[in-house]
């Protein structure tokens, strides 16, 4: 169903199962019965030729008229528009020209649309399109003696709330189960019609569980865990069906490293695909993939402020704001921000996280839109290698807070920028294009790594790391819907290109010792200062073309098949040795 604030399409047979329609009546003065004839008020209109549903929306906004109609009535129809000053009736006649649709005023500002063959004087048939009259009386009276009606709520159910495409992203949607997902097919397909193992974690689940990091959210999915074998904050792996990976996807865009520590302030929901996904995404681990769907701008203003407190001095503040930049809803914005500060039960461990995510969406036309988005994330954390000393093969009885390293700062700065646009040629064919850049710098200037116990002392190694990961990617998809011999097809043609650049500098120093039972920091001096160990540069180019066809057979049987061509070229350089390969 199509819905706008002023244009209200109703399905005559839809009042049956799940959705609530609220009618608010307040501050209305009962003066005279409403006229049912065409209104003669004039208005200067400026409505360009466009799809009929969009023209009706524009007419409603410019004239104040409210429409009641079946959404299927206007599907696929076009309007010549109106660009002159007309009285309301003539303007509407011109707007509906050659559409086969007529109108009828049922109130001063309410119009019912119907096909010409549906016109009838039978009152019972007209009632299919007109809400029943609700008579309300009140003892309250205004200063002028006119009655002011109290609020009245009229409820009715619809077949499926997700027929409204905005319901899944509505901030007030409290559903735990979301029926549609995009990761498995790159099309907005119901999960029950996707011949892959797909699961979706909704924003209500994230909200109720007060999720702070991605690894906490993934505990809701069977077969998906995070690697806890190392305690470094910022480099845990995701294990899907036993395959470890530090890669995750953001709206279908592949990102490397720091997956489990990704901020959650702008996450709408999380899609998990179990099993191979190489046809659509190329270089993906065989266990599956995790796709994070981010929040997008909304036309209805929404503002939220959240404050969290937790163990070990955790406090986290998040802000979410969205709405219109212009009155006509052509330009929308969304801003998500978060700040987190926390400690740990382990010595020398803390974390500070600053995150900003602005988004700007431009509706160029009813069928064309462009979105600009950015993310900035600064994380500063103390690292812990989780070293546990053993004696005769058994762990020593030591306090769980003890850290045999030193304060090991780890600073990660990530900047993401993206631009995407889409155009709907008609009701069946759509093209989408996305360009994204992600730059991440990880600096570990002083890493103290405990590695052995001998004669009551813990030996420690001094190292440092400076890593730069840059990802540049573009992707284009053409999606079409058509029928052949009674079979419904959803056809996808697409291509993607990734440029992955990684540069890492590693230095290594001497060793130091500290007593295992009575550690006195910073321990003995290191035997030698940091010296260069490695300086490597890795460049990877990936190019892919793919075709996929989703076929809906009789008896609700779903079949999907596809093919992909992949080209990959990698070049490795050792800056210290002056050699390269690739």
C-alpha positions in Angstrom: 0.0 0.0 0.0 1.1 3.5 -0.7 0.7 6.1 2.1 1.3 9.8 2.4 0.3 12.2 5.3 -2.5 13.7 3.2 -3.3 11.0 0.7 -4.8 7.9 2.4 -5.3 4.9 0.2 -7.5 2.2 1.7 -8.0 -1.3 0.6 -11.7 -2.1 0.9 -11.0 -5.7 1.8 -8.1 -5.1 4.1 -9.8 -4.5 7.4 -9.1 -8.0 8.7 -5.9 -9.1 10.5 -3.0 -7.0 11.9 -2.7 -3.3 11.5 -4.2 -0.5 13.5 -5.7 2.6 11.9 -6.2 5.6 14.2 -8.6 8.4 13.4 -8.1 11.4 15.6 -11.0 13.8 15.9 -10.6 16.9 18.1 -11.6 20.6 18.2 -14.3 20.1 15.5 -17.4 22.3 15.5 -20.6 20.8 14.3 -22.2 23.5 12.2 -24.0 21.8 9.2 -24.0 18.6 7.2 -21.0 18.2 4.8 -21.6 18.9 1.2 -21.2 16.0 -1.1 -20.9 18.0 -4.3 -17.8 19.1 -6.1 -16.1 22.0 -4.5 -15.6 25.2 -6.3 -12.5 26.6 -4.4 -9.8 27.7 -6.8 -6.1 27.0 -6.3 -2.9 27.6 -8.3 -1.3 24.3 -8.8 2.1 23.3 -10.1 2.2 19.6 -10.7 4.4 18.2 -13.4 3.6 15.1 -15.4 4.5 12.0 -13.3 3.1 8.7 -12.0 -0.5 9.2 -10.8 0.2 8.2 -7.2 2.9 10.9 -7.0 0.6 13.5 -8.7 -2.1 12.7 -6.2 0.3 13.2 -3.3 1.4 16.6 -4.7 -2.3 17.6 -5.3 -3.1 16.8 -1.7 -0.2 18.8 -0.4 -1.0 21.9 -2.5 -4.8 21.9 -2.2 -5.5 20.4 1.2 -7.7 17.7 -0.3 -7.6 14.2 1.2 -8.0 11.2 -1.0 -9.4 7.7 -0.2 -8.6 5.0 -2.8 -7.3 1.5 -3.3 -3.6 1.5 -3.9 -4.0 -1.0 -6.8 -6.3 1.5 -8.5 -3.4 3.9 -9.5 -0.6 1.3 -10.0 1.2 1.8 -13.3 -0.9 4.9 -14.3 0.5 8.3 -15.3 -0.9 11.8 -14.9 -0.5 14.8 -17.3 -0.2 17.1 -14.2 -1.8 20.5 -13.6 0.1 23.8 -14.0 -2.7 26.4 -14.0 -5.2 28.0 -11.6 -8.3 25.8 -11.6 -11.2 25.3 -9.3 -10.7 22.1 -7.4 -13.1 20.0 -9.4 -11.7 20.9 -12.8 -8.1 20.5 -11.6 -8.9 17.0 -10.4 -10.6 16.1 -13.7 -7.5 17.2 -15.6 -5.2 15.4 -13.2 -7.1 12.1 -13.8 -7.4 12.6 -17.6 -7.2 9.3 -19.6 -6.8 7.3 -16.4 -10.2 5.7 -16.4 -10.7 6.9 -12.8 -13.5 9.1 -11.5 -13.9 10.9 -8.2 -16.6 11.7 -5.8 -16.6 14.3 -2.9 -17.7 12.8 0.3 -16.9 15.9 2.4 -15.6 19.4 2.1 -12.0 18.2 1.7 -12.4 14.4 1.2 -12.5 12.7 -2.2 -13.0 9.0 -3.1 -11.5 7.7 -6.3 -12.9 4.7 -8.2 -12.9 3.3 -11.7 -15.6 4.5 -14.0 -17.3 1.1 -14.0 -17.5 1.1 -10.2 -19.7 4.2 -10.0 -23.0 3.5 -8.5 -25.7 5.1 -6.5 -26.1 2.1 -4.3 -25.4 3.3 -0.8 -24.3 -0.1 0.3 -21.6 -0.3 -2.4 -20.4 3.2 -1.6 -19.8 2.2 2.0 -17.0 0.0 0.8 -14.9 3.1 0.3 -16.2 5.4 3.0 -15.5 5.0 6.7 -18.7 4.8 8.8 -20.0 8.0 10.4 -19.0 8.3 14.1 -21.2 10.6 16.1 -19.7 12.1 19.2 -21.3 14.3 21.8 -19.6 16.3 24.5 -20.6 18.3 27.5 -17.6 20.5 27.1 -18.1 23.8 25.4 -15.8 26.5 24.2 -16.0 30.2 25.0 -18.3 30.7 21.9 -20.7 28.0 23.1 -19.6 25.6 20.3 -18.9 22.0 21.4 -15.3 20.7 21.4 -15.2 17.0 20.6 -12.9 14.8 22.6 -10.3 12.5 20.9 -11.9 9.4 19.3 -9.9 6.4 18.1 -11.2 4.1 15.4 -9.3 0.9 15.0 -9.2 -1.5 12.0 -6.8 -4.2 11.0 -4.9 -4.6 7.7 -3.6 -7.8 6.0 0.1 -7.1 6.6 1.8 -4.0 8.1 4.9 -4.7 6.0 2.9 -3.9 2.9 3.9 -0.4 3.9 7.6 -0.2 3.0 8.3 2.4 5.7 7.0 0.1 8.6 10.2 -2.0 8.8 12.3 1.2 9.4 9.7 3.0 11.6 11.5 3.9 14.9 8.3 2.9 16.7 8.2 -0.6 15.2 8.6 -2.9 18.2 8.6 -6.2 16.2 11.3 -8.8 17.0 10.8 -10.5 13.7 11.5 -8.7 10.4 10.1 -10.5 7.3 12.4 -9.1 4.6 16.1 -9.1 4.1 18.5 -8.1 1.3 21.8 -9.9 2.1 21.0 -13.2 0.6 19.6 -11.9 -2.8 20.5 -8.2 -3.0 16.7 -7.7 -3.5 14.1 -6.9 -0.9 12.9 -10.5 -0.6 10.9 -12.1 2.2 13.1 -14.3 4.4 10.5 -17.2 3.9 11.0 -16.9 0.1 14.8 -16.9 0.3 16.3 -20.3 -0.4 19.2 -19.6 1.9 19.7 -19.6 5.7 18.9 -16.0 6.6 18.3 -14.5 10.0 17.6 -10.9 10.9 18.2 -9.2 14.3 15.8 -6.3 14.6 16.5 -2.9 16.2 14.0 -3.7 19.0 16.1 -6.7 20.0 19.2 -4.5 20.0 17.3 -1.9 22.1 15.9 -4.3 24.6 19.3 -6.0 25.1 21.1 -2.7 25.3 23.6 -3.9 22.7 26.8 -1.8 22.6 29.0 -3.9 20.3 28.4 -6.2 17.3 29.7 -9.3 19.1 26.9 -8.9 21.7 24.2 -8.8 19.0 25.6 -11.9 17.3 24.9 -14.0 20.4 21.3 -14.1 19.3 22.2 -16.3 16.3 23.0 -20.0 16.4 26.2 -21.1 14.8 27.8 -17.6 15.1 30.3 -16.7 17.8 33.3 -14.4 18.3 36.8 -15.5 18.9 37.6 -15.0 22.6 41.1 -16.6 22.4 42.7 -13.2 22.4 41.7 -10.3 24.6 42.8 -7.5 22.4 40.1 -4.9 22.1 39.5 -4.3 18.5 40.5 -7.4 16.6 38.2 -10.3 17.5 37.1 -12.6 14.7 33.6 -13.6 13.8 33.1 -17.4 13.5 30.3 -18.5 11.2 29.8 -22.3 11.2 33.4 -22.6 12.3 35.1 -20.3 9.8 36.8 -17.3 11.3 36.8 -13.9 9.6 37.4 -10.3 10.6 35.3 -9.1 7.5 31.8 -7.8 7.7 29.5 -5.9 5.4 27.9 -2.5 5.7 24.8 -2.2 3.5 26.4 -4.8 1.2 29.8 -3.0 1.2 32.7 -5.3 2.4 34.9 -4.0 5.3 38.0 -5.5 6.9 39.0 -5.7 10.5 37.5 -4.4 13.8 34.2 -6.0 12.9 33.2 -7.0 16.5 33.9 -3.5 17.9 31.9 -1.6 15.3 29.7 1.1 17.0 26.0 0.4 17.1 24.5 3.9 17.3 23.3 4.0 13.7 22.5 0.3 13.2 18.9 -0.4 12.0 19.2 -4.2 12.0 21.7 -7.0 11.4 21.4 -9.6 8.7 23.2 -13.0 9.0 23.6 -15.3 6.0 24.9 -18.8 6.8 26.6 -20.6 4.0 28.4 -19.5 0.8 27.6 -16.1 -0.7 30.3 -15.9 -3.3 28.0 -15.5 -6.3 26.9 -12.0 -5.2 29.9 -10.9 -3.1 33.0 -12.6 -4.5 35.6 -13.2 -1.8 33.5 -14.2 1.1 34.3 -16.9 3.8 32.4 -20.2 3.2 30.8 -19.9 6.6 28.6 -17.0 5.6 28.5 -13.2 6.2 27.3 -10.5 8.5 25.6 -7.5 6.9 24.9 -4.4 9.1 22.0 -2.3 7.8 22.3 1.3 8.9 19.6 3.9 9.8 18.4 6.1 6.9 16.6 9.5 6.9 12.9 9.6 7.6 10.3 12.2 6.5 8.6 12.1 9.9 10.7 14.0 12.5 12.1 11.7 15.2 14.5 12.6 18.1 16.0 10.3 20.7 18.5 10.6 23.5 19.8 7.5 25.4 22.1 7.2 28.4 23.5 3.9 29.5 25.5 3.0 32.7 27.2 -0.3 33.4 29.8 -2.2 35.3 33.4 -1.1 35.4 32.6 2.6 35.0 30.8 2.2 31.7 28.8 5.1 30.5 27.5 5.6 26.9 25.4 8.4 25.4 23.7 8.1 22.0 21.7 10.7 20.0 19.4 10.0 17.0 17.8 12.8 15.1 16.0 12.7 11.7 13.5 14.8 9.7 13.1 17.1 6.8 15.6 19.8 5.6 13.0 21.2 3.2 9.2 21.5 3.7 8.5 19.4 0.6 10.4 16.4 1.9 12.8 16.4 -1.1 15.8 16.7 1.3 16.0 14.6 4.4 18.7 14.1 7.0 19.7 11.8 9.8 22.4 12.2 12.5 23.5 9.5 14.8 26.2 10.1 17.5 27.6 8.2 20.4 30.2 8.6 23.1 31.4 5.7 25.3 33.9 5.5 28.1 34.6 2.4 30.1 37.1 0.5 32.3 37.6 -3.2 32.9 38.2 -5.8 35.6 41.7 -6.1 34.2 44.6 -3.8 35.1 45.6 -1.1 32.5 42.5 -1.6 30.4 40.1 1.2 29.4 38.3 2.4 26.3 37.0 5.7 24.8 34.9 5.7 21.7 33.6 8.7 19.7 31.2 8.1 16.8 29.4 10.4 14.3 27.3 9.3 11.3 25.5 12.0 9.3 23.3 11.0 6.3 21.6 13.2 3.7 19.0 11.9 1.3 17.7 13.8 -1.8 14.5 12.8 -3.6 15.4 14.1 -7.0 12.0 12.8 -8.4 9.4 10.3 -7.3 11.4 7.6 -9.0 15.0 8.8 -8.4 16.9 9.4 -5.2 20.5 10.0 -4.1 22.0 9.5 -0.6 25.2 10.9 0.9 26.6 9.3 4.1 29.6 9.5 6.3 30.9 7.8 9.4 33.7 8.9 11.7 34.9 6.7 14.6 37.8 7.3 17.0 38.6 4.5 19.4 41.3 4.6 22.1 41.7 1.5 24.2 44.2 -0.3 26.4 45.0 -3.8 25.1 45.3 -7.0 27.0 46.9 -10.2 25.7 45.1 -12.3 28.3 48.3 -14.1 29.4 47.7 -16.8 32.0 50.9 -18.2 33.6 51.1 -22.0 34.1 53.1 -24.0 36.6 53.5 -27.8 36.0 50.8 -27.5 33.4 48.2 -25.9 35.7 47.1 -22.3 36.0 48.5 -20.3 38.9 46.2 -19.0 41.5 46.4 -15.3 40.9 43.9 -12.4 41.0 41.8 -12.2 37.8 42.6 -8.5 37.5 46.4 -9.1 37.1 47.9 -8.0 33.8 51.5 -9.0 33.2 51.9 -6.5 30.4 52.0 -2.7 30.7 49.6 0.0 29.6 49.4 -0.8 25.8 47.5 2.0 24.0 45.7 1.1 20.8 44.2 4.0 18.7 41.9 3.2 15.8 40.6 6.0 13.5 38.1 5.1 10.8 36.5 7.4 8.2 33.8 6.1 5.9 32.2 8.0 3.0 29.5 6.7 0.7 27.3 7.9 -2.2 24.5 5.8 -3.7 21.6 6.5 -6.1 18.8 4.6 -7.5 16.3 5.1 -10.3 13.0 3.3 -10.9 12.3 3.1 -14.7 8.8 1.7 -14.1 7.1 -0.6 -11.6 9.3 -3.6 -12.7 12.8 -2.3 -13.4 15.2 -0.5 -11.1 18.9 0.4 -11.2 21.1 1.0 -8.1 24.6 2.3 -7.9 26.9 2.6 -4.8 30.4 4.1 -4.3 32.1 3.8 -1.0 35.4 4.6 0.6 36.7 3.3 4.0 40.0 4.4 5.5 41.2 2.9 8.8 44.4 3.6 10.7 45.5 1.5 13.7 48.4 2.6 15.8 49.9 0.4 18.6 53.1 2.3 19.6 54.0 0.3 22.7 52.9 -3.3 22.8 54.2 -5.3 25.7 53.6 -9.0 25.1 54.0 -11.6 27.9 55.0 -14.9 26.4 56.7 -17.2 28.9 57.3 -18.0 32.6 60.6 -19.2 34.0 62.1 -19.3 37.5 59.2 -17.1 38.9 59.5 -14.4 36.3 57.3 -13.6 33.3 59.2 -12.7 30.1 57.8 -10.0 27.9 58.5 -8.8 24.4 58.3 -5.2 23.2 56.7 -4.5 19.8 54.9 -1.7 17.9 52.4 -1.8 14.9 51.2 0.9 12.5 48.6 -0.4 10.1 46.7 1.5 7.3 43.7 -0.2 5.6 42.0 1.6 2.7 39.1 0.2 0.8 37.6 1.7 -2.4 34.6 0.0 -3.9 31.8 0.6 -6.4 28.8 -1.6 -7.2 25.9 -1.4 -9.7 22.8 -3.6 -9.9 19.9 -3.8 -12.4 16.8 -5.5 -11.0 13.8 -6.5 -13.0 10.5 -8.4 -12.4 8.7 -10.2 -15.2 6.6 -13.3 -15.8 7.2 -16.2 -18.3 4.8 -19.1 -18.8 3.2 -18.4 -15.5 6.5 -18.2 -13.6 7.4 -15.1 -11.7 11.0 -14.0 -12.1 13.2 -11.5 -10.2 16.3 -11.0 -12.3 19.5 -9.3 -11.1 22.4 -8.2 -13.3 25.3 -6.6 -11.4 29.0 -5.8 -11.2 31.4 -4.7 -8.4 35.0 -3.5 -8.1 37.1 -3.4 -4.9 40.5 -1.8 -4.4 42.1 -3.0 -1.1 45.3 -1.3 0.1 47.1 -2.3 3.2 50.4 -1.0 4.6 51.9 -2.2 7.9 55.0 -1.2 9.7 56.3 -3.5 12.5 59.1 -2.8 15.0 60.5 -5.1 17.6 62.5 -4.5 20.8 64.2 -6.5 23.5 62.7 -8.4 26.4 61.8 -7.5 30.0 60.9 -9.6 33.0 58.4 -9.1 35.9 57.8 -11.3 39.0 54.9 -13.7 38.5 53.7 -13.5 42.2 54.6 -9.9 43.0 54.7 -7.9 39.8 56.1 -4.5 40.2 55.5 -2.4 37.1 57.1 -1.5 34.7 59.4 -4.4 35.4 63.0 -4.6 34.4 64.2 -2.4 31.5 63.9 -3.8 28.0 67.2 -5.1 26.7 67.1 -3.1 23.5 65.0 -0.3 21.9 62.5 -0.8 19.1 64.0 -1.5 15.7 62.3 -2.0 12.2 61.2 -5.6 11.6 58.8 -5.4 8.6 57.3 -2.8 6.3 54.9 -4.3 3.8 52.5 -3.0 1.3 49.7 -5.2 -0.2 47.5 -4.0 -3.0 44.5 -6.0 -4.3 42.2 -5.4 -7.2 38.9 -7.4 -7.4 36.4 -7.2 -10.3 33.3 -9.3 -10.6 30.2 -9.7 -12.8 27.2 -11.7 -11.7 23.7 -12.7 -12.8 21.0 -14.1 -10.6 17.4 -15.3 -11.2 14.8 -15.9 -8.5 11.9 -17.9 -9.8 8.6 -18.4 -8.0 7.0 -21.6 -9.0 3.5 -22.9 -8.4 2.6 -24.1 -4.9 4.9 -21.4 -3.4 8.1 -23.1 -4.4 11.2 -20.8 -4.7 14.2 -21.5 -6.9 17.3 -19.3 -7.2 20.3 -19.7 -9.4 23.2 -17.5 -10.5 26.7 -17.3 -11.9 29.7 -15.0 -11.3 32.9 -14.1 -13.1 35.7 -13.0 -10.7 39.1 -11.4 -11.5 41.6 -10.8 -8.7 45.1 -9.3 -8.9 47.4 -8.9 -5.9 50.7 -7.1 -5.5 52.9 -7.5 -2.4 55.9 -5.3 -1.6 58.5 -5.6 1.1 59.8 -2.1 1.7 62.8 -3.2 3.8 64.0 -5.9 1.5 63.1 -3.9 -1.6 61.3 -6.8 -3.2 57.8 -7.3 -4.6 55.7 -10.1 -5.9 52.3 -10.3 -7.7 
